[in-house]
Amino acid sequence: MDIIGIDTGGTYTDFIYKDKGRWQVYKCPSTPHNPAEAVLSGIQTISDGKQVQVVHGSTVATNCILEKKGARTALVTNKGFEDVIDIGRQNRKNLYDLWYQKEAPLVPDDLRIGIRGRINCLGDVVSDLSDEDLAGLAQRLRNARVEAVAISFLFSFLNPDHEKRIGDALSELDVPLSLSHEILSEFREYERMSTTIINAYVSPVMKTYLEHLSHKIGSDNLRIMQSNGGSITAETAMLQPVRTVLSGPAGGVAGAFEIGKQAGAHKLITFDMGGTSTDVSLMDGDLPLTMESAIGRYPVRIPMIDIHTVGAGGGSIASIDAGAAMTVGPESAGADPGPVCCGKGEEITVTDANLFLGRLIPEYFLGGTLDTARLDFYMDKLSKAAGLSRVAAAEGVLAVANTAMERAIRVISVEKGYNPGEFILFSFGGAGGMHAAFLAKLLNMEKILIPRHPGIFSALGMLTSDVIKDYSRTIMLQDPSDMADIIKLFTSMTARGREDLGAQGVSPDRMTLTRFLDMRYKGQSYELMVPFGDHVLEQFHLLHKKRYGYASRNTPVEVVNIRLRARGKREKPVFEKIDMSSEKSCEQAVLGYKEVIFEGRRIETVLLARELLKGGQEMKGPALIIEYSATTVIPPFASGAVDAYGNIVVTIHPQGAS
C-alpha cells in the first residue's frame, strides 16, 4: 500500500487505497466531535500500522465557521474602519424576509482595534503608524486573551509596510497572525478583510487538527486538499487554512476532470450527492474557478473550484411545513442519529424513502447495516401528516429532493448561459447513483457517467490532484492593449510560483504556469476572469456575451487583477482498463430479482453486482447496480453500458423508447 485518499464528510469518512495491485475502499462513520478520530481509526484499520502517504480533504475549517467554534480572534485595521466587517455590502439575500437579521461578524466589536496611519490608493504613505497606538497593542491583545489576530489595512496590496510593522510588533504574542497582503493581495477591503479574518479564525483549530494527524502519520506523509483543486503540504495548510474550506467537494470535481478526460468527456456537470448535502459543478474543458465564494454570509475571496451546494443529501430530513407542503432538508440526520433505517433516527430521510421503495438492498448496504423493521412506523407517521399513501409519501420525498438538486444544476448551467443537454452528468457520492437518472430526465440530459467506487469518489479525486498555488495582484490597468506591460507585471509572480513549487518538491519540467486577467468594462463593479493570450480582448467580449447576453466592443476595458496559477504535476494513480466481454449480456453479474417501485408501480428489477460486470456489457432498466459504497438505479426509461475503464454510462431514452 502506497497512498490513501481520505475525505471527511458529515455522515461518513471515506478511504480509497491500493493494496496488492487492486483499488480498495473503506467507509466508517464520521466523528463530528473530533474528525481526526475517524481518520486515524480508518488508517489504522486499512494499513495495519504500516507507514502510508495520505492526501486528505477536510471539512474542519468549514464546520468551524458554520458552527462558530473558531478561535477568539482580534482584528487590527485602520482607525475609523473597524466596522467595515460589520457593514459589509448592501446585498440582502432574503429580500422579502421582514425578520431578516445579519449574522454577527466573527470578530466582536470589542476586539476590533483601529490604528492611526494611512496608505493611499497609489501606495504612498499619507500618515505613518502611531507609535503611541503600537506601544501597548500587544499587551492589550494579551489582556483580551485572543487566540488569533487578523491584520488588514487599506491598500496593503500596493504597500504592505504597515501590516508588516504590526505583524512584527505582535510577534511576541505567540498566536497565529494573518496579514491580508499575504492572504489576498487584491482590492475591495471588505472581501479582503473577511478572507483574512476567516483565515485567522480557523487557524488554531486547523493547526491543532493537522498537528495531531502529522504526529500520527508523519508531516512528510500528509498532504491537504485545497479548495482550488490542488494539494499542499500540511505546514502550508496550517498557515493558510482558508484555502481548505471546500477541500472535500473540490476533490470530487478534480477527480471527475481526470476520469472525464480518460473517458473522452470534456463537457461535464458533476453531481456529488452525499449524506448531508449535494455539490454540483460545471466543467467546459477545464476546472471551473471562482473568486466569489462565501461560507455562510462571510465572503471568501480566494480561487476555488466553482461549486454550488444545496442541503439535499441521503440524510436530509423530510417534514411537513405549516402550509401542509412537504419539505426535504436542509436539516440532516447526520452520522448520529442518522436515518431511521440506521437504527437510531426518528425522522424519515431521503435514504429511508429509497429503501422503502426498494431502491436500496439492506443486505448489500455497507455490509448489511440497514434496519428495515423500524421503517414502517415512521413512514406511516409521515404519510398521515402529508395526507398521502406511504408509497406516495416516499416518492414525494424523492421528488422534492430531486427538484432541489435540479434547481442547483440550473444555477450553474442555464443561469450562466449553458445548455445542460450538451453536457454529460458525472454522478458520484454515496447517494448520487440513486437520483442521477431522474435528474438527467428533468434536465433533458441524455448521458450519465458513473465512475467506479462512486461513494468514495471525492477521496479518489484527491489522489489525482496536482500541487497548485494561486497568486493575484491588483493593477487597475486602464489600457490592456499593450501586452508587453502586462507580461512585465507577471515576471515577479512567475518567479515566485516556480520557487514555491520547487519548495514543494516539484521539478522544473513538471511545472505549468497559467496566466489570467480579471477584466471588466469601464464603469462596471465586477470582473470576468479571462485566460491571458494574444486575443484576450476578444475573448473577454465573447465571455461577457455568453454570461450576460451582450458585448459592448466600443466601451473601454479595464484590467483589474492579474492572476497566476502555478501547477506542479504529481504522479497520479493509473486506472487500468477492465476485462472486455465478447457478449453484451451481463448474466454472470445477476444477484437476483426484486420488486422496486417506480411511479407508483411495482416492477420486477434485476440486481447486478458491479464488480462482476465486464467492459462492453449492457443492461436495460429497471436495474439496480450494487457495490460496497453505492447503489446505482437505472429506471425503466434508461439503459446502461460498461465502458473500457469500468465506468457505467447510462442513457436516458425519450418517452416510449427502449
C-alpha positions as CSV (number, residue, x, y, z in Angstrom):
1,M,0.0,0.0,0.0
2,D,1.5,3.3,-1.1
3,I,-1.1,6.1,-0.7
4,I,-4.5,6.7,0.8
5,G,-7.1,9.3,-0.2
6,I,-9.4,10.4,2.6
7,D,-12.5,12.6,2.5
8,T,-14.3,13.5,5.8
9,G,-18.0,14.1,5.2
10,G,-20.8,14.9,7.5
11,T,-22.0,11.3,7.7
12,Y,-19.2,9.1,6.6
13,T,-15.4,9.3,6.3
14,D,-14.2,7.7,3.1
15,F,-10.9,6.0,2.3
16,I,-9.5,4.7,-1.0
17,Y,-6.2,2.9,-1.3
18,K,-4.3,0.5,-3.5
19,D,-3.4,-2.9,-1.9
20,K,-1.7,-5.7,-3.8
21,G,-2.4,-4.1,-7.1
22,R,-6.1,-3.5,-6.6
23,W,-8.0,-0.4,-5.5
24,Q,-9.8,-1.0,-2.2
25,V,-12.4,1.2,-0.5
26,Y,-13.5,1.6,3.1
27,K,-16.1,3.8,4.9
28,C,-16.6,4.5,8.6
29,P,-19.0,6.8,10.4
30,S,-17.6,10.3,10.9
31,T,-16.8,11.6,14.4
32,P,-18.0,15.2,14.4
33,H,-16.8,15.8,17.9
34,N,-13.2,15.1,16.7
35,P,-12.9,14.3,12.9
36,A,-9.3,13.1,13.5
37,E,-10.7,10.0,15.3
38,A,-12.4,8.6,12.3
39,V,-9.4,9.5,10.0
40,L,-6.8,7.8,12.3
41,S,-9.1,4.8,13.0
42,G,-9.6,4.2,9.3
43,I,-5.9,4.5,8.5
44,Q,-5.1,2.0,11.3
45,T,-7.7,-0.4,10.0
46,I,-6.6,-0.5,6.4
47,S,-2.8,0.0,6.9
48,D,-2.4,-2.3,9.9
49,G,0.1,0.2,11.3
50,K,2.3,0.5,8.2
51,Q,3.7,3.9,7.1
52,V,1.5,5.4,4.4
53,Q,1.2,8.6,2.3
54,V,-2.1,10.4,2.8
55,V,-3.9,13.1,0.7
56,H,-6.8,14.4,2.9
57,G,-9.7,16.7,2.3
58,S,-11.3,18.0,5.4
59,T,-14.5,19.8,6.5
60,V,-12.9,21.0,9.7
61,A,-12.4,24.6,8.6
62,T,-15.9,24.8,7.1
63,N,-17.6,23.4,10.1
64,C,-15.6,25.6,12.4
65,I,-17.0,28.7,10.6
66,L,-20.6,27.4,10.3
67,E,-20.8,26.3,13.9
68,K,-19.0,29.4,15.2
69,K,-16.4,27.3,17.0
70,G,-13.3,29.1,15.9
71,A,-10.6,31.0,17.8
72,R,-11.2,34.2,19.8
73,T,-10.0,36.5,17.0
74,A,-9.0,40.1,17.0
75,L,-8.9,42.5,14.1
76,V,-6.3,45.2,13.7
77,T,-7.1,47.8,10.9
78,N,-7.0,51.5,10.1
79,K,-8.6,53.7,12.7
80,G,-12.1,54.6,11.6
81,F,-12.5,51.3,9.6
82,E,-13.1,48.9,12.4
83,D,-16.7,48.3,11.4
84,V,-16.1,47.5,7.7
85,I,-16.5,43.9,8.6
86,D,-19.9,44.6,10.2
87,I,-21.2,47.0,7.5
88,G,-20.3,44.7,4.6
89,R,-22.2,45.1,1.4
90,Q,-25.8,46.3,0.9
91,N,-26.7,42.9,-0.7
92,R,-29.6,41.4,1.1
93,K,-30.0,37.6,0.4
94,N,-33.6,37.3,1.8
95,L,-35.1,40.4,0.3
96,Y,-38.7,39.8,1.5
97,D,-37.9,38.4,4.9
98,L,-39.3,41.0,7.3
99,W,-37.5,39.5,10.2
100,Y,-34.1,39.2,8.5
101,Q,-31.0,39.8,10.6
102,K,-27.4,39.7,9.5
103,E,-25.2,37.2,11.1
104,A,-22.8,38.7,13.7
105,P,-19.2,39.2,12.4
106,L,-16.7,36.6,13.5
107,V,-14.8,39.4,15.4
108,P,-16.9,41.1,18.1
109,D,-16.9,44.9,18.4
110,D,-14.6,45.0,21.4
111,L,-11.9,43.0,19.6
112,R,-11.7,45.3,16.6
113,I,-8.8,47.7,17.1
114,G,-8.1,50.8,14.9
115,I,-4.6,52.1,14.5
116,R,-3.8,55.6,13.2
117,G,-1.9,55.6,9.9
118,R,-2.9,55.6,6.2
119,I,-1.6,54.5,2.9
120,N,-3.4,55.9,-0.2
121,C,-4.6,54.4,-3.4
122,L,-1.2,54.9,-5.0
123,G,0.6,53.0,-2.3
124,D,2.1,56.2,-0.8
125,V,2.3,56.7,3.0
126,V,0.0,59.6,3.8
127,S,0.5,59.3,7.6
128,D,2.7,56.8,9.4
129,L,1.6,54.4,12.1
130,S,1.1,55.9,15.5
131,D,3.9,54.9,17.9
132,E,1.5,55.5,20.7
133,D,-1.0,53.1,19.3
134,L,1.7,50.5,18.6
135,A,3.3,50.7,22.1
136,G,0.5,49.0,24.1
137,L,-1.1,46.9,21.3
138,A,0.5,43.5,22.2
139,Q,-0.4,43.9,25.9
140,R,-3.9,44.9,25.0
141,L,-4.4,41.8,23.0
142,R,-2.8,39.7,25.6
143,N,-5.1,41.0,28.2
144,A,-8.1,40.3,25.9
145,R,-6.8,36.6,25.7
146,V,-7.0,36.5,21.9
147,E,-6.1,33.2,20.2
148,A,-5.5,34.7,16.7
149,V,-5.1,38.1,15.1
150,A,-6.2,39.3,11.6
151,I,-4.3,42.4,10.3
152,S,-6.0,44.1,7.4
153,F,-5.1,47.7,6.3
154,L,-6.3,49.8,3.4
155,F,-4.3,49.4,0.2
156,S,-1.9,46.9,1.7
157,F,-1.9,45.1,-1.6
158,L,0.0,48.1,-3.0
159,N,2.2,48.7,0.0
160,P,2.3,46.2,2.9
161,D,4.7,48.1,5.1
162,H,2.1,49.0,7.8
163,E,0.8,45.4,8.0
164,K,4.4,44.1,8.3
165,R,5.2,46.5,11.1
166,I,2.0,45.5,13.0
167,G,3.0,41.8,12.5
168,D,6.5,42.5,13.9
169,A,5.0,44.3,16.9
170,L,2.7,41.3,17.7
171,S,5.2,38.5,17.1
172,E,5.7,38.3,20.8
173,L,2.1,37.1,21.4
174,D,2.8,33.6,20.1
175,V,-0.6,33.3,18.4
176,P,-1.3,32.9,14.7
177,L,-1.1,36.2,12.7
178,S,-2.9,36.6,9.4
179,L,-1.8,39.5,7.2
180,S,-4.2,40.5,4.5
181,H,-1.4,41.2,1.8
182,E,-0.2,37.6,2.3
183,I,-3.7,36.0,2.3
184,L,-5.2,38.1,-0.5
185,S,-3.3,40.8,-2.4
186,E,-6.3,42.4,-4.0
187,F,-8.5,45.5,-3.7
188,R,-12.0,45.5,-2.1
189,E,-11.3,46.0,1.6
190,Y,-14.4,44.2,2.8
191,E,-13.7,40.9,1.0
192,R,-10.0,41.1,1.8
193,M,-10.7,41.7,5.4
194,S,-13.3,38.9,5.6
195,T,-11.0,36.4,4.0
196,T,-8.2,37.4,6.3
197,I,-10.4,37.1,9.4
198,I,-11.6,33.7,8.3
199,N,-8.0,32.5,7.9
200,A,-7.2,33.8,11.5
201,Y,-10.5,32.4,12.9
202,V,-9.8,28.8,11.8
203,S,-6.0,28.8,12.2
204,P,-5.7,27.5,15.8
205,V,-8.3,24.8,15.2
206,M,-6.7,23.6,11.9
207,K,-3.3,23.8,13.4
208,T,-4.3,21.5,16.3
209,Y,-6.1,19.1,13.9
210,L,-3.2,18.9,11.4
211,E,-0.5,18.7,14.1
212,H,-2.4,15.8,15.6
213,L,-2.6,14.0,12.2
214,S,1.0,14.9,11.4
215,H,2.2,13.4,14.7
216,K,0.5,10.1,14.0
217,I,1.1,10.0,10.2
218,G,4.3,12.0,9.8
219,S,4.3,15.5,8.4
220,D,6.2,14.4,5.2
221,N,3.5,11.8,4.6
222,L,0.5,14.2,4.8
223,R,-0.9,16.5,2.1
224,I,-4.0,18.5,2.3
225,M,-6.6,19.2,-0.4
226,Q,-7.3,22.8,-1.3
227,S,-10.5,24.4,-2.5
228,N,-8.8,25.2,-5.8
229,G,-8.4,21.5,-6.8
230,G,-4.8,21.2,-5.8
231,S,-3.0,19.9,-2.8
232,I,-0.5,21.5,-0.4
233,T,1.7,20.4,2.5
234,A,0.2,20.2,6.0
235,E,2.6,23.0,7.0
236,T,1.2,25.4,4.3
237,A,-2.3,24.4,5.2
238,M,-1.7,25.4,8.8
239,L,-0.5,28.9,7.7
240,Q,-3.3,29.5,5.2
241,P,-6.2,27.2,6.3
242,V,-8.7,29.4,4.5
243,R,-7.6,27.7,1.3
244,T,-9.0,24.4,2.5
245,V,-12.6,25.4,3.3
246,L,-14.2,23.5,0.4
247,S,-11.4,20.9,0.0
248,G,-13.7,17.8,0.2
249,P,-16.1,18.7,-2.7
250,A,-13.1,20.1,-4.7
251,G,-11.5,16.6,-4.6
252,G,-14.5,15.1,-6.3
253,V,-14.5,17.7,-9.1
254,A,-10.8,17.3,-9.6
255,G,-11.3,13.5,-9.9
256,A,-14.2,13.9,-12.3
257,F,-11.9,16.1,-14.5
258,E,-9.3,13.4,-14.7
259,I,-11.7,10.5,-15.2
260,G,-13.7,12.5,-17.7
261,K,-10.5,13.1,-19.8
262,Q,-9.8,9.4,-19.7
263,A,-13.3,8.6,-20.9
264,G,-13.1,11.3,-23.7
265,A,-15.7,13.5,-22.0
266,H,-14.7,17.2,-21.6
267,K,-18.1,18.8,-21.0
268,L,-19.3,17.6,-17.6
269,I,-21.8,18.6,-14.9
270,T,-20.7,16.9,-11.7
271,F,-23.3,15.7,-9.3
272,D,-22.0,14.8,-5.9
273,M,-24.8,13.7,-3.6
274,G,-23.6,12.6,-0.1
275,G,-25.2,12.1,3.2
276,T,-25.7,15.8,4.2
277,S,-25.6,17.9,1.0
278,T,-25.3,17.9,-2.7
279,D,-22.5,19.6,-4.6
280,V,-22.7,20.4,-8.3
281,S,-20.2,22.0,-10.7
282,L,-19.9,22.6,-14.5
283,M,-16.7,21.9,-16.5
284,D,-16.4,23.1,-20.0
285,G,-12.9,21.7,-20.9
286,D,-11.2,22.8,-17.6
287,L,-11.7,23.1,-13.9
288,P,-14.1,26.0,-13.2
289,L,-12.7,28.6,-10.9
290,T,-14.5,31.4,-9.0
291,M,-13.3,34.2,-6.7
292,E,-16.7,35.0,-5.3
293,S,-17.4,32.2,-2.8
294,A,-18.8,32.6,0.7
295,I,-19.2,30.4,3.8
296,G,-22.5,31.4,5.3
297,R,-22.6,35.1,4.8
298,Y,-18.8,35.6,5.0
299,P,-17.1,36.3,1.7
300,V,-14.0,34.1,1.0
301,R,-12.3,35.7,-2.0
302,I,-9.7,33.1,-2.9
303,P,-9.6,30.9,-6.0
304,M,-11.9,28.0,-5.5
305,I,-13.4,25.4,-7.8
306,D,-16.9,26.8,-8.6
307,I,-19.2,24.5,-6.7
308,H,-22.8,25.1,-5.8
309,T,-24.1,23.4,-2.7
310,V,-27.7,22.6,-1.6
311,G,-28.8,21.0,1.6
312,A,-30.2,17.8,0.0
313,G,-28.4,14.5,0.7
314,G,-29.2,11.0,1.7
315,G,-29.6,12.1,5.3
316,S,-31.8,15.1,4.6
317,I,-34.9,15.1,6.8
318,A,-38.4,15.1,5.3
319,S,-41.1,17.1,7.1
320,I,-44.5,18.8,6.6
321,D,-44.4,22.6,6.9
322,A,-47.1,24.9,8.3
323,G,-48.7,25.1,4.8
324,A,-49.0,21.3,4.6
325,A,-46.3,21.1,2.0
326,M,-43.6,18.6,2.1
327,T,-40.0,19.8,2.6
328,V,-36.7,18.0,2.4
329,G,-33.6,19.4,4.1
330,P,-31.5,21.4,4.7
331,E,-31.6,19.7,8.1
332,S,-29.8,16.4,8.1
333,A,-29.8,13.4,10.4
334,G,-26.0,13.3,10.0
335,A,-24.0,10.4,11.3
336,D,-25.7,10.4,14.7
337,P,-28.6,9.6,15.0
338,G,-28.7,9.0,11.2
339,P,-31.6,7.9,9.1
340,V,-34.4,5.8,10.6
341,C,-33.1,2.7,8.9
342,C,-29.7,3.1,10.6
343,G,-31.2,2.2,13.9
344,K,-31.5,5.4,15.9
345,G,-33.1,8.2,13.9
346,E,-36.8,9.1,14.3
347,E,-37.4,11.3,11.2
348,I,-37.7,10.0,7.6
349,T,-34.8,10.9,5.3
350,V,-34.1,10.5,1.6
351,T,-32.2,7.3,2.3
352,D,-35.3,5.9,4.1
353,A,-37.5,6.8,1.2
354,N,-35.2,5.0,-1.2
355,L,-35.2,1.9,1.0
356,F,-38.9,1.9,1.3
357,L,-39.3,2.0,-2.4
358,G,-36.9,-0.9,-2.8
359,R,-34.1,1.0,-4.4
360,L,-31.7,0.1,-1.6
361,I,-30.9,-3.5,-0.8
362,P,-30.4,-3.8,3.0
363,E,-28.1,-6.8,2.9
364,Y,-25.7,-5.1,0.4
365,F,-25.6,-1.6,2.0
366,L,-22.1,-1.2,3.6
367,G,-22.0,-4.8,4.7
368,G,-25.8,-5.1,5.6
369,T,-26.2,-2.3,8.2
370,L,-29.8,-1.2,7.5
371,D,-32.7,-1.9,9.9
372,T,-35.9,-2.2,7.9
373,A,-38.0,-3.2,10.9
374,R,-38.2,0.4,12.2
375,L,-39.1,1.9,8.8
376,D,-42.9,1.2,8.6
377,F,-43.8,3.0,11.8
378,Y,-42.0,6.3,10.9
379,M,-43.2,6.1,7.2
380,D,-46.8,5.8,8.5
381,K,-46.3,8.9,10.6
382,L,-45.0,11.0,7.7
383,S,-47.7,9.7,5.3
384,K,-50.5,10.6,7.7
385,A,-49.1,14.1,8.3
386,A,-48.9,14.6,4.5
387,G,-52.3,13.0,3.8
388,L,-50.8,10.6,1.3
389,S,-50.3,6.8,1.0
390,R,-47.0,5.5,2.2
391,V,-45.8,4.9,-1.4
392,A,-46.9,8.4,-2.5
393,A,-45.1,10.0,0.5
394,A,-41.9,8.1,-0.2
395,E,-42.0,9.1,-3.8
396,G,-42.8,12.7,-2.8
397,V,-39.7,12.8,-0.6
398,L,-37.5,11.9,-3.6
399,A,-39.4,14.2,-5.9
400,V,-38.8,17.2,-3.6
401,A,-35.2,16.3,-3.1
402,N,-34.7,15.9,-6.9
403,T,-36.3,19.3,-7.5
404,A,-33.9,21.0,-5.1
405,M,-31.0,19.4,-6.9
406,E,-32.4,20.2,-10.3
407,R,-32.5,23.9,-9.3
408,A,-28.9,23.7,-8.2
409,I,-27.8,22.4,-11.6
410,R,-29.8,25.1,-13.3
411,V,-27.9,27.8,-11.3
412,I,-24.5,26.6,-12.6
413,S,-25.7,26.0,-16.2
414,V,-28.8,27.7,-17.5
415,E,-28.3,30.9,-15.4
416,K,-24.7,31.1,-16.8
417,G,-25.6,30.6,-20.5
418,Y,-25.1,26.8,-20.8
419,N,-27.5,24.2,-22.0
420,P,-27.4,21.2,-19.7
421,G,-28.4,19.0,-22.6
422,E,-24.9,19.5,-24.2
423,F,-23.2,18.0,-21.1
424,I,-22.7,14.6,-19.5
425,L,-23.9,14.3,-15.9
426,F,-21.0,12.9,-13.9
427,S,-22.6,11.3,-10.9
428,F,-20.9,10.2,-7.7
429,G,-21.3,10.3,-3.9
430,G,-23.0,7.7,-1.8
431,A,-26.5,8.7,-2.9
432,G,-25.8,10.1,-6.4
433,G,-26.4,7.0,-8.4
434,M,-29.9,6.6,-7.0
435,H,-31.0,10.0,-8.3
436,A,-28.9,10.8,-11.3
437,A,-31.2,9.3,-14.0
438,F,-34.2,11.2,-12.6
439,L,-32.2,14.4,-12.6
440,A,-30.9,13.9,-16.1
441,K,-34.5,13.3,-17.3
442,L,-35.7,16.6,-15.6
443,L,-32.8,18.5,-17.3
444,N,-33.1,16.9,-20.7
445,M,-29.6,15.4,-20.4
446,E,-29.0,12.2,-22.4
447,K,-25.9,10.7,-20.8
448,I,-24.7,10.0,-17.3
449,L,-21.3,8.7,-16.4
450,I,-20.9,6.9,-13.1
451,P,-17.3,6.0,-12.2
452,R,-16.1,3.1,-10.2
453,H,-16.3,3.5,-6.4
454,P,-18.7,6.5,-6.6
455,G,-19.4,6.5,-2.9
456,I,-15.8,7.4,-2.1
457,F,-15.0,9.3,-5.3
458,S,-14.0,12.5,-3.6
459,A,-11.4,10.6,-1.7
460,L,-10.2,9.1,-5.0
461,G,-10.2,12.6,-6.7
462,M,-7.7,13.8,-4.1
463,L,-5.2,11.2,-5.3
464,T,-5.4,12.8,-8.8
465,S,-4.7,16.3,-7.5
466,D,-1.6,18.3,-8.6
467,V,0.3,20.8,-6.4
468,I,-1.4,24.1,-7.2
469,K,-0.5,27.6,-6.0
470,D,-2.6,30.6,-6.9
471,Y,-1.3,34.2,-6.9
472,S,-3.0,37.5,-7.6
473,R,-2.3,41.2,-7.7
474,T,-4.5,44.3,-8.3
475,I,-3.1,46.5,-11.0
476,M,-6.1,48.7,-12.3
477,L,-4.7,49.0,-15.8
478,Q,-6.8,51.3,-17.9
479,D,-5.4,50.2,-21.3
480,P,-4.9,46.4,-21.7
481,S,-3.9,46.7,-25.4
482,D,-0.1,46.8,-24.5
483,M,0.7,43.2,-23.8
484,A,4.3,43.9,-23.1
485,D,3.4,45.9,-19.9
486,I,1.2,43.1,-18.7
487,I,3.9,40.5,-19.3
488,K,6.3,42.6,-17.2
489,L,3.8,42.6,-14.3
490,F,3.7,38.8,-14.4
491,T,7.5,38.5,-14.1
492,S,7.9,38.5,-10.3
493,M,4.8,36.5,-9.8
494,T,6.1,33.8,-12.2
495,A,9.4,33.7,-10.3
496,R,7.6,33.2,-7.0
497,G,5.4,30.5,-8.4
498,R,8.4,28.5,-9.7
499,E,10.2,29.0,-6.3
500,D,7.2,27.8,-4.3
501,L,6.6,24.8,-6.5
502,G,10.3,23.9,-6.2
503,A,10.0,24.1,-2.4
504,Q,7.1,21.5,-2.6
505,G,9.4,19.1,-4.4
506,V,8.3,19.8,-8.0
507,S,11.0,19.6,-10.7
508,P,11.0,22.4,-13.3
509,D,10.0,20.0,-16.1
510,R,6.7,19.3,-14.3
511,M,5.7,22.9,-13.7
512,T,2.9,24.6,-15.7
513,L,2.2,28.3,-15.2
514,T,-1.1,29.7,-16.5
515,R,-1.9,33.5,-16.5
516,F,-5.3,35.1,-16.3
517,L,-6.7,38.7,-16.3
518,D,-9.7,39.9,-14.3
519,M,-11.4,42.2,-16.8
520,R,-14.4,44.5,-17.0
521,Y,-16.0,47.2,-19.0
522,K,-15.2,50.7,-17.5
523,G,-17.8,51.6,-15.0
524,Q,-18.7,48.0,-14.1
525,S,-18.3,46.8,-10.5
526,Y,-17.3,43.2,-11.1
527,E,-14.9,41.3,-13.4
528,L,-14.7,38.2,-15.5
529,M,-11.5,36.1,-15.4
530,V,-10.1,35.6,-18.9
531,P,-7.1,33.4,-19.9
532,F,-4.2,35.7,-20.9
533,G,-3.2,35.5,-24.6
534,D,-2.9,37.2,-27.9
535,H,-6.6,37.8,-28.3
536,V,-7.6,38.4,-24.7
537,L,-9.8,41.4,-25.5
538,E,-11.9,39.4,-28.0
539,Q,-12.1,36.5,-25.5
540,F,-13.4,39.0,-22.9
541,H,-16.1,40.3,-25.2
542,L,-17.2,36.7,-26.1
543,L,-17.2,35.6,-22.5
544,H,-19.2,38.7,-21.5
545,K,-21.8,38.0,-24.2
546,K,-22.1,34.4,-23.1
547,R,-22.5,35.3,-19.4
548,Y,-24.7,38.5,-19.7
549,G,-26.2,38.3,-23.2
550,Y,-24.3,41.3,-24.7
551,A,-20.8,42.6,-25.7
552,S,-20.0,46.3,-25.8
553,R,-16.9,46.4,-28.0
554,N,-16.9,50.2,-28.1
555,T,-16.7,50.6,-24.3
556,P,-13.2,50.8,-22.8
557,V,-12.0,47.7,-21.0
558,E,-10.0,47.7,-17.7
559,V,-7.7,45.0,-16.3
560,V,-8.3,44.9,-12.5
561,N,-6.2,42.0,-11.4
562,I,-3.6,39.7,-12.8
563,R,-3.6,36.1,-11.7
564,L,-1.2,33.2,-12.0
565,R,-1.9,29.5,-11.4
566,A,1.3,27.5,-10.8
567,R,0.7,23.8,-11.2
568,G,3.1,21.1,-10.3
569,K,2.2,17.8,-11.9
570,R,2.4,14.8,-9.5
571,E,2.5,11.1,-10.1
572,K,-1.1,10.1,-10.3
573,P,-2.9,6.7,-9.9
574,V,-3.2,4.7,-13.1
575,F,-6.7,3.4,-13.7
576,E,-6.3,0.2,-15.7
577,K,-8.8,-0.9,-18.3
578,I,-11.1,-3.8,-17.2
579,D,-11.7,-7.1,-18.9
580,M,-13.8,-6.8,-22.1
581,S,-16.7,-9.2,-22.7
582,S,-17.4,-10.8,-26.0
583,E,-21.1,-10.8,-25.1
584,K,-23.3,-7.8,-24.3
585,S,-25.3,-9.8,-21.8
586,C,-24.3,-9.5,-18.1
587,E,-25.9,-12.7,-16.8
588,Q,-22.8,-13.6,-14.7
589,A,-23.4,-10.4,-12.6
590,V,-27.0,-11.1,-11.7
591,L,-27.6,-11.4,-7.9
592,G,-31.3,-11.9,-8.2
593,Y,-34.6,-10.0,-8.8
594,K,-36.7,-7.8,-6.7
595,E,-39.9,-5.7,-7.0
596,V,-39.0,-2.0,-7.0
597,I,-41.5,0.9,-7.0
598,F,-41.3,3.3,-9.9
599,E,-44.1,5.9,-10.4
600,G,-46.4,4.0,-8.0
601,R,-46.0,0.7,-9.8
602,R,-44.1,-2.4,-8.5
603,I,-41.8,-3.6,-11.3
604,E,-39.5,-6.6,-11.2
605,T,-36.0,-5.3,-11.3
606,V,-32.7,-7.1,-11.8
607,L,-30.0,-6.8,-9.2
608,L,-26.4,-6.7,-10.6
609,A,-23.1,-6.9,-8.8
610,R,-20.9,-4.2,-10.2
611,E,-17.6,-5.9,-9.5
612,L,-18.7,-8.8,-11.8
613,L,-19.6,-6.5,-14.8
614,K,-17.2,-6.5,-17.7
615,G,-16.5,-3.9,-20.4
616,G,-18.9,-3.7,-23.2
617,Q,-21.8,-5.3,-21.3
618,E,-25.2,-3.7,-21.3
619,M,-28.2,-3.6,-19.1
620,K,-31.8,-2.4,-19.6
621,G,-33.8,-0.6,-17.0
622,P,-35.1,-1.2,-14.5
623,A,-31.9,-2.4,-12.8
624,L,-30.1,-1.8,-9.5
625,I,-26.3,-2.0,-9.8
626,I,-24.9,-2.7,-6.3
627,E,-21.4,-2.2,-4.9
628,Y,-19.9,-1.6,-1.5
629,S,-20.0,2.2,-1.5
630,A,-23.1,3.0,-3.5
631,T,-26.2,1.7,-5.4
632,T,-27.0,2.9,-9.0
633,V,-30.6,2.9,-10.1
634,I,-31.4,2.5,-13.8
635,P,-35.1,3.3,-14.1
636,P,-37.4,1.8,-16.8
637,F,-36.8,4.8,-19.0
638,A,-33.0,4.3,-19.1
639,S,-30.3,1.7,-20.0
640,G,-26.7,1.3,-19.1
641,A,-23.4,0.0,-20.5
642,V,-19.9,-0.5,-19.1
643,D,-17.0,1.2,-20.8
644,A,-13.4,0.0,-21.1
645,Y,-12.5,1.7,-17.7
646,G,-15.4,0.2,-15.7
647,N,-17.5,3.4,-15.8
648,I,-21.2,2.9,-16.2
649,V,-22.6,5.0,-19.0
650,V,-26.3,5.5,-18.6
651,T,-28.5,6.6,-21.5
652,I,-31.8,8.4,-20.9
653,H,-34.4,7.4,-23.6
654,P,-37.3,9.5,-24.9
655,Q,-40.7,8.5,-23.6
656,G,-41.6,5.2,-25.1
657,A,-38.2,4.4,-26.4
658,S,-36.2,1.4,-25.0
